[in-house]
Amino acid sequence: MNIIKKLKTIFDSFIDKSESLTMAQTKENKNTFDKNGHCIRCNKLSSLDEFGYCSDCAAIKKAIETITSIEHRIAKDTDYLYQTVKEANTYNYSKLDIENAELISNLNGVEKKFLEYMEAKPANSFELAGYWIYEHFIDCNYLISKLIKNGYLEISEYKSLSIMTTDELKNILKKANLKIVGTKKELIQRIEENLNEDEIKSMSENKEKFFVLTAKGKNILQGEKTVIAKDIDFEKNCYNLILNNRLDEAYKLVCEYENSKLTPRGINCDWNNTKKTFHLYIDTELPFKLPKCLEKYEKEVKATAIYTQMMGAGEKKAKSFFVNHYKIDFDKEILDKVFHALCFVAMGVELPEDFNIENIEEKIEADKNLPKSYFENLSTEKFIEQLKKRVTKCRL
């Protein structure tokens, strides 16, 4: 049986057994004796057993036996589930079945994200991040086999420079007697300008094989990386709907995305309810003026804050999403401050009256040590009190 079908069968079994257990416990917990001391099941005036039940009553004993039996079966299923999840979540080269893998014409959004995730992973064995199985029911050995057979992924003894660590790049430069100072981008450029591919391979200290994307794999991911969701197509479609101010449709898509998972995000979140109150729209007038460097990106900045709030992420994810999406070298401090404020606006939290962001660009340029401002006082009692009053209205 396919391991994913096996998991679904186990979870269906859990549901059935949990319902049976609840029914049995309900029967057990009813009052055992009436006001005259007679058992309500056998109508006998009998003594109590060690659990406080009628010692002569076969009905209650049967209920207890039923509960015990169901609990044992659930415990057995739990052990089986653990082993099955571990099997699905652990890649091993010996378990690949490339010959019998499915031939496909394209990848779905989750498969694209998984392909991106596989870059530079060891080809011998490794354990996947838990979200692939708990959220998306990924059978890693099957999917890796499929990606290899369809030409998106391959095994190589050589890591490309872009996925090497800074230390690995510096080791190559040391062996070539070249300077080792600079950013990762500068180190890669220095290696490419001074060494050919054979020299790079001979100086690399890789002692194991790795998964690398083929040209076909790189091509399908061109400009399609995600930051928040594990589904490239979903993130792209949802963000485009928000850019067009179609927030209701975007949130409906979010609900469908969460309901498709084995373990949807959030505690007590009703993802079947697609109605949501929004506090920030694309055409909403902001309570502050954006810095000059972001003025022409106002629509995109708002859409990023809205999408981030829908997905329950914070300003750090918003900044990463924006930078990754638009590939522009913005000042990180400016983005930090802007998205910090915008994420609160998207949640419906009113900014303090003294909030001012107009001159932030000039302040950062003139002096990296910013004067005390709203951002340095977010934890004041007054603001926390205001936040607590409003946070109940915001369901992430």
C-alpha positions as CSV (number, residue, x, y, z in Angstrom):
1,M,0.0,0.0,0.0
2,N,1.2,3.5,-0.8
3,I,2.6,5.0,2.4
4,I,0.3,8.1,2.2
5,K,-2.8,6.0,1.7
6,K,-1.6,4.0,4.7
7,L,-1.4,7.2,6.8
8,K,-4.9,8.3,5.8
9,T,-6.2,4.9,6.7
10,I,-4.7,5.2,10.1
11,F,-6.1,8.6,10.7
12,D,-9.6,7.5,9.6
13,S,-9.2,4.6,12.1
14,F,-8.3,7.1,14.8
15,I,-11.5,9.0,14.2
16,D,-13.7,5.9,14.3
17,K,-12.1,4.6,17.5
18,S,-12.2,8.0,19.2
19,E,-15.9,8.3,18.5
20,S,-16.4,4.7,19.9
21,L,-14.4,5.6,23.0
22,T,-16.4,8.7,23.6
23,M,-19.7,6.8,23.4
24,A,-18.4,4.1,25.7
25,Q,-17.2,6.7,28.2
26,T,-20.5,8.4,28.1
27,K,-22.3,5.2,29.0
28,E,-19.8,4.5,31.8
29,N,-20.1,7.9,33.4
30,K,-23.9,7.9,33.8
31,N,-25.1,7.6,37.5
32,T,-24.7,4.0,38.5
33,F,-27.2,3.9,41.4
34,D,-30.6,5.5,42.1
35,K,-31.5,7.3,45.4
36,N,-32.4,4.0,47.1
37,G,-29.0,2.4,46.3
38,H,-30.2,0.2,43.5
39,C,-28.1,-0.2,40.4
40,I,-29.9,1.5,37.6
41,R,-28.7,-1.2,35.1
42,C,-29.4,-4.4,37.0
43,N,-31.8,-3.0,39.7
44,K,-29.9,-4.9,42.4
45,L,-29.0,-3.6,45.8
46,S,-25.4,-4.6,45.7
47,S,-22.0,-3.6,47.0
48,L,-19.6,-1.3,45.2
49,D,-16.4,-2.5,43.5
50,E,-13.0,-0.7,43.8
51,F,-14.1,1.7,41.1
52,G,-17.3,2.7,42.8
53,Y,-19.5,0.6,40.4
54,C,-22.0,-2.2,41.0
55,S,-20.0,-5.3,41.7
56,D,-22.8,-7.5,40.3
57,C,-23.5,-5.5,37.1
58,A,-22.4,-7.1,33.9
59,A,-23.3,-4.0,31.9
60,I,-20.8,-1.7,33.6
61,K,-18.1,-4.4,33.4
62,K,-18.7,-4.7,29.7
63,A,-18.5,-0.9,29.3
64,I,-15.2,-0.8,31.1
65,E,-13.9,-3.7,29.0
66,T,-15.0,-1.9,25.8
67,I,-13.2,1.2,26.8
68,T,-10.0,-0.7,27.7
69,S,-10.1,-2.6,24.4
70,I,-10.5,0.6,22.4
71,E,-7.7,2.4,24.3
72,H,-5.4,-0.6,23.6
73,R,-6.2,-0.5,19.9
74,I,-5.6,3.3,19.8
75,A,-2.3,2.8,21.6
76,K,-1.3,0.2,19.0
77,D,-2.3,2.5,16.2
78,T,-0.3,5.3,17.7
79,D,2.9,3.2,17.6
80,Y,2.1,2.1,14.0
81,L,1.5,5.7,13.1
82,Y,4.8,6.8,14.5
83,Q,6.7,4.2,12.5
84,T,4.7,5.0,9.4
85,V,5.4,8.8,9.7
86,K,9.1,8.1,10.4
87,E,9.2,5.9,7.3
88,A,7.6,8.6,5.1
89,N,9.8,11.3,6.6
90,T,13.2,9.7,6.2
91,Y,14.9,9.7,2.8
92,N,17.2,6.7,2.0
93,Y,18.9,6.1,-1.3
94,S,18.1,2.4,-1.1
95,K,14.4,3.2,-1.1
96,L,14.4,5.1,-4.4
97,D,12.4,3.4,-7.1
98,I,13.2,5.7,-10.1
99,E,12.3,3.0,-12.7
100,N,8.7,2.7,-11.6
101,A,8.2,6.4,-10.8
102,E,5.3,8.3,-12.5
103,L,6.0,10.3,-15.6
104,I,4.4,13.8,-15.4
105,S,4.1,16.8,-17.6
106,N,4.5,19.4,-14.9
107,L,4.8,19.9,-11.1
108,N,2.1,21.3,-8.7
109,G,2.9,24.1,-6.3
110,V,3.9,21.8,-3.4
111,E,6.1,19.7,-5.6
112,K,7.9,22.8,-6.8
113,K,8.5,24.0,-3.3
114,F,9.8,20.5,-2.4
115,L,12.1,20.6,-5.4
116,E,13.5,23.9,-4.2
117,Y,13.9,22.3,-0.7
118,M,16.0,19.4,-2.1
119,E,18.8,21.6,-3.4
120,A,22.1,20.5,-1.8
121,K,20.5,17.8,0.4
122,P,22.8,14.8,0.9
123,A,22.1,11.9,-1.5
124,N,22.8,9.1,0.9
125,S,20.1,9.7,3.6
126,F,18.5,12.5,5.7
127,E,15.4,13.2,7.6
128,L,13.0,15.7,6.2
129,A,11.4,18.7,8.0
130,G,8.3,17.5,9.7
131,Y,5.9,19.9,7.9
132,W,6.2,17.9,4.6
133,I,4.4,14.9,6.1
134,Y,2.3,16.6,8.7
135,E,0.9,19.3,6.5
136,H,1.3,18.0,2.9
137,F,1.4,14.2,3.2
138,I,4.6,14.0,1.2
139,D,6.2,10.5,0.7
140,C,9.7,11.7,0.2
141,N,11.2,8.6,-1.4
142,Y,8.4,8.4,-3.9
143,L,8.5,12.1,-4.8
144,I,12.3,12.2,-5.1
145,S,12.2,9.2,-7.4
146,K,9.6,11.1,-9.5
147,L,11.6,14.3,-9.6
148,I,14.7,12.4,-10.8
149,K,12.9,10.3,-13.4
150,N,11.3,13.5,-14.9
151,G,14.6,15.3,-15.1
152,Y,14.1,18.0,-12.4
153,L,16.7,16.6,-9.9
154,E,19.9,14.7,-10.1
155,I,22.7,13.3,-7.9
156,S,26.1,15.0,-8.2
157,E,29.5,14.9,-6.5
158,Y,29.8,18.6,-6.9
159,K,28.0,21.4,-5.1
160,S,27.4,24.5,-7.2
161,L,29.0,27.6,-5.8
162,S,25.7,29.3,-5.0
163,I,24.7,26.6,-2.5
164,M,28.1,26.3,-0.8
165,T,28.5,27.8,2.6
166,T,30.8,30.9,3.1
167,D,33.4,28.7,4.8
168,E,33.4,26.2,1.9
169,L,34.0,29.1,-0.5
170,K,36.8,30.6,1.6
171,N,38.5,27.2,1.7
172,I,38.6,27.1,-2.1
173,L,40.0,30.7,-2.2
174,K,42.7,29.8,0.4
175,K,43.8,26.8,-1.7
176,A,44.0,29.1,-4.7
177,N,45.9,31.8,-2.7
178,L,43.2,34.3,-3.3
179,K,41.7,36.9,-0.9
180,I,39.0,35.4,1.4
181,V,37.3,38.7,2.5
182,G,34.0,39.9,1.3
183,T,30.3,38.9,1.1
184,K,29.2,35.5,-0.3
185,K,28.4,37.1,-3.6
186,E,31.9,38.6,-3.8
187,L,33.5,35.3,-2.9
188,I,31.7,33.5,-5.7
189,Q,32.5,36.2,-8.2
190,R,36.2,36.0,-7.2
191,I,36.3,32.2,-7.6
192,E,34.5,32.3,-11.0
193,E,36.9,35.0,-12.3
194,N,40.0,33.1,-11.3
195,L,39.3,29.4,-11.5
196,N,37.8,27.1,-14.1
197,E,35.2,24.3,-13.2
198,D,37.8,21.5,-13.0
199,E,40.0,23.6,-10.6
200,I,37.0,24.4,-8.4
201,K,36.0,20.7,-8.2
202,S,39.5,19.6,-7.3
203,M,39.7,22.2,-4.5
204,S,36.3,21.4,-3.1
205,E,36.3,19.3,0.0
206,N,32.9,17.6,-0.6
207,K,33.2,13.9,0.4
208,E,29.7,12.9,-0.3
209,K,27.1,13.1,-3.1
210,F,24.4,15.8,-3.2
211,F,21.1,16.5,-4.9
212,V,21.3,19.3,-7.4
213,L,18.7,20.8,-9.6
214,T,19.0,20.1,-13.3
215,A,18.6,22.9,-15.9
216,K,15.0,21.8,-16.2
217,G,14.6,22.0,-12.5
218,K,16.1,25.5,-12.3
219,N,14.0,26.6,-15.2
220,I,10.7,25.6,-13.6
221,L,11.6,27.5,-10.4
222,Q,12.8,30.6,-12.2
223,G,11.3,33.5,-10.3
224,E,8.9,31.3,-8.4
225,K,10.4,30.9,-4.9
226,T,8.1,31.3,-1.9
227,V,8.8,32.6,1.6
228,I,5.7,31.9,3.7
229,A,3.7,29.0,2.2
230,K,5.0,25.6,1.1
231,D,3.0,25.8,-2.2
232,I,4.5,28.1,-4.9
233,D,1.3,28.2,-7.0
234,F,-0.9,29.0,-4.0
235,E,1.3,31.9,-2.8
236,K,1.6,33.4,-6.3
237,N,-2.2,33.2,-6.9
238,C,-3.2,34.5,-3.5
239,Y,-0.8,37.4,-3.7
240,N,-2.0,38.4,-7.2
241,L,-5.6,38.4,-6.0
242,I,-4.6,40.8,-3.1
243,L,-2.7,43.0,-5.5
244,N,-6.0,43.4,-7.4
245,N,-7.8,44.2,-4.2
246,R,-9.8,40.9,-4.3
247,L,-9.3,40.1,-0.6
248,D,-12.3,38.0,-0.1
249,E,-11.2,35.6,-2.9
250,A,-7.7,35.6,-1.6
251,Y,-8.8,34.7,1.9
252,K,-11.1,31.9,0.5
253,L,-8.0,30.5,-1.1
254,V,-6.1,30.7,2.2
255,C,-9.0,28.7,3.8
256,E,-8.9,26.1,1.1
257,Y,-5.1,25.9,1.5
258,E,-5.3,25.3,5.2
259,N,-8.2,22.8,4.9
260,S,-6.0,20.8,2.5
261,K,-3.5,20.2,5.2
262,L,-3.5,17.3,7.7
263,T,-2.9,19.8,10.5
264,P,-4.2,23.3,9.6
265,R,-2.6,26.3,11.2
266,G,-4.0,28.0,14.3
267,I,-5.8,27.0,17.5
268,N,-9.6,27.0,17.2
269,C,-9.4,28.6,13.7
270,D,-12.5,27.8,11.7
271,W,-11.1,27.5,8.2
272,N,-14.5,26.6,6.9
273,N,-15.6,30.2,7.6
274,T,-14.3,32.2,4.6
275,K,-15.7,35.5,5.8
276,K,-13.2,37.8,7.4
277,T,-13.0,41.5,8.4
278,F,-10.1,43.3,6.7
279,H,-8.5,46.5,8.2
280,L,-6.2,47.2,5.3
281,Y,-7.0,47.2,1.6
282,I,-4.9,48.1,-1.5
283,D,-6.8,51.4,-1.8
284,T,-6.7,52.2,2.0
285,E,-5.1,55.5,2.9
286,L,-2.2,54.7,5.2
287,P,-2.0,56.5,8.6
288,F,1.6,57.6,7.7
289,K,3.6,58.5,4.7
290,L,5.9,55.9,3.2
291,P,9.6,56.7,2.9
292,K,10.6,58.0,-0.6
293,C,12.3,54.8,-1.7
294,L,9.0,52.9,-1.2
295,E,6.5,55.5,-2.5
296,K,6.2,53.9,-5.9
297,Y,5.8,50.5,-4.3
298,E,2.9,51.5,-2.1
299,K,0.5,49.0,-3.7
300,E,3.0,46.1,-3.4
301,V,3.9,47.0,0.2
302,K,0.3,46.9,1.3
303,A,-0.3,43.6,-0.6
304,T,2.6,42.1,1.2
305,A,1.4,43.2,4.7
306,I,-2.1,41.9,3.9
307,Y,-0.9,38.5,2.6
308,T,1.4,38.2,5.6
309,Q,-1.4,38.9,8.1
310,M,-3.7,36.4,6.3
311,M,-1.0,33.7,6.7
312,G,-0.4,34.5,10.4
313,A,3.2,35.6,9.8
314,G,5.0,38.6,11.2
315,E,6.9,41.6,9.9
316,K,10.1,39.6,9.4
317,K,8.4,37.3,7.0
318,A,6.8,40.3,5.3
319,K,10.2,41.9,4.7
320,S,11.7,38.6,3.4
321,F,8.7,38.1,1.1
322,F,9.0,41.6,-0.3
323,V,12.7,41.5,-0.9
324,N,12.5,38.0,-2.4
325,H,9.6,39.0,-4.7
326,Y,10.9,42.3,-6.0
327,K,14.7,41.6,-6.0
328,I,15.5,45.3,-5.1
329,D,18.2,46.3,-2.7
330,F,16.2,48.3,-0.1
331,D,17.6,49.4,3.2
332,K,16.7,46.6,5.6
333,E,16.2,49.1,8.5
334,I,13.6,51.0,6.5
335,L,11.7,47.8,5.6
336,D,11.8,46.6,9.2
337,K,10.1,49.8,10.4
338,V,7.6,50.0,7.6
339,F,6.4,46.4,7.8
340,H,6.4,46.5,11.6
341,A,3.9,49.3,11.4
342,L,1.9,47.9,8.4
343,C,1.4,44.5,10.0
344,F,-0.2,46.2,13.0
345,V,-2.4,48.2,10.7
346,A,-3.4,45.1,8.8
347,M,-4.5,43.6,12.2
348,G,-6.7,46.6,12.9
349,V,-4.4,48.0,15.6
350,E,-4.4,51.8,15.7
351,L,-1.0,53.4,15.8
352,P,-0.2,55.9,18.6
353,E,-1.0,59.5,17.8
354,D,2.7,60.5,17.9
355,F,3.7,57.8,15.4
356,N,5.8,59.3,12.5
357,I,7.6,57.5,9.8
358,E,8.0,60.3,7.2
359,N,11.7,61.1,7.9
360,I,12.9,57.6,8.6
361,E,14.8,57.3,5.3
362,E,16.7,60.5,6.0
363,K,17.3,59.6,9.7
364,I,18.8,56.2,8.8
365,E,21.0,57.8,6.1
366,A,22.2,60.6,8.5
367,D,22.6,58.5,11.6
368,K,22.4,54.7,12.0
369,N,21.7,55.2,15.7
370,L,18.0,56.2,15.4
371,P,16.6,58.5,18.1
372,K,13.9,57.1,20.4
373,S,10.7,56.6,18.4
374,Y,7.5,54.7,18.4
375,F,9.4,51.5,17.4
376,E,11.6,51.6,20.4
377,N,8.6,51.9,22.7
378,L,6.3,49.2,21.3
379,S,6.4,47.4,24.6
380,T,5.2,50.2,26.8
381,E,2.2,49.4,29.0
382,K,0.0,51.9,27.1
383,F,0.6,50.2,23.8
384,I,0.3,46.7,25.2
385,E,-3.0,47.6,26.8
386,Q,-4.3,49.0,23.5
387,L,-3.1,45.9,21.6
388,K,-4.9,43.6,24.0
389,K,-8.2,45.4,23.5
390,R,-8.0,45.0,19.8
391,V,-6.3,41.6,19.3
392,T,-9.5,39.7,20.1
393,K,-11.0,41.2,16.9
394,C,-8.1,39.8,14.8
395,R,-8.2,36.1,13.9
396,L,-4.9,35.1,12.3
